[in-house]
Amino acid sequence: ILPNADLTYQLRSSLAVEPGDGHSYACRVEHSSLGGQSVLIPWGHSRCWGPGLAVGITLGVLSVAAVAVALWRSRRK
């Protein structure tokens, strides 16, 4: 149990699973403020874009910059 700055408390729980195990997981929250109801939150798969996204964005920005410079030079003449 961990204290918060507003004098409330939080409880943390963790579970280590192997990637690609084929199972699906959800988190069920029960709290007095929910009026006896519980909330079920499915745990979705996170996407790791990796370096491919950064490379793609960099190439896109460089391409746009090259076209802009080429247009600027052609209009300048």
C-alpha positions as CSV (number, residue, x, y, z in Angstrom):
1,I,0.0,0.0,0.0
2,L,1.5,3.3,-1.1
3,P,0.5,6.8,0.2
4,N,-0.6,9.6,-2.1
5,A,0.1,13.3,-1.6
6,D,-3.6,13.9,-1.0
7,L,-3.7,11.5,2.1
8,T,-5.3,8.7,0.1
9,Y,-3.6,5.4,-0.6
10,Q,-3.0,3.2,-3.7
11,L,-2.3,-0.5,-4.1
12,R,-0.1,-1.8,-6.9
13,S,0.0,-5.3,-8.2
14,S,2.1,-6.6,-11.1
15,L,2.3,-9.8,-13.1
16,A,5.1,-10.8,-15.3
17,V,4.1,-12.7,-18.5
18,E,6.1,-13.9,-21.4
19,P,5.4,-12.1,-24.7
20,G,3.5,-14.1,-27.3
21,D,2.0,-16.6,-24.8
22,G,-1.3,-16.3,-26.5
23,H,-3.3,-15.4,-23.4
24,S,-5.4,-12.3,-22.9
25,Y,-5.6,-10.4,-19.6
26,A,-7.9,-7.9,-17.9
27,C,-7.8,-5.9,-14.7
28,R,-10.8,-5.9,-12.5
29,V,-11.2,-2.9,-10.1
30,E,-13.5,-3.0,-7.1
31,H,-13.7,0.2,-5.0
32,S,-16.2,1.6,-2.5
33,S,-16.7,4.7,-4.8
34,L,-18.1,2.4,-7.5
35,G,-21.2,1.6,-5.5
36,G,-20.6,-2.1,-5.3
37,Q,-19.9,-2.4,-9.0
38,S,-16.6,-3.5,-10.5
39,V,-14.9,-2.3,-13.6
40,L,-13.2,-4.7,-16.0
41,I,-10.4,-3.2,-18.1
42,P,-9.1,-5.4,-20.9
43,W,-5.3,-5.3,-21.2
44,G,-4.6,-4.6,-24.9
45,H,-1.4,-5.4,-26.8
46,S,1.0,-2.5,-27.0
47,R,2.6,-1.8,-30.3
48,C,6.3,-1.2,-30.4
49,W,7.0,0.9,-33.5
50,G,10.7,0.7,-32.9
51,P,13.2,2.6,-35.0
52,G,11.2,2.1,-38.2
53,L,8.9,5.0,-37.3
54,A,11.8,7.3,-36.5
55,V,13.5,6.5,-39.8
56,G,10.3,7.0,-41.8
57,I,9.6,10.3,-40.2
58,T,13.2,11.5,-40.7
59,L,13.1,10.4,-44.4
60,G,9.8,12.2,-44.9
61,V,11.0,15.4,-43.4
62,L,14.2,15.3,-45.4
63,S,12.3,14.7,-48.6
64,V,9.9,17.6,-48.0
65,A,13.0,19.8,-47.2
66,A,14.7,18.8,-50.4
67,V,11.6,19.6,-52.5
68,A,11.2,22.9,-50.7
69,V,14.9,23.9,-51.4
70,A,14.6,22.8,-55.0
71,L,11.5,24.9,-55.5
72,W,13.0,27.9,-53.8
73,R,16.1,27.7,-56.0
74,S,14.1,27.3,-59.2
75,R,12.0,30.4,-58.3
76,R,15.0,32.4,-57.3
77,K,16.5,32.2,-60.8
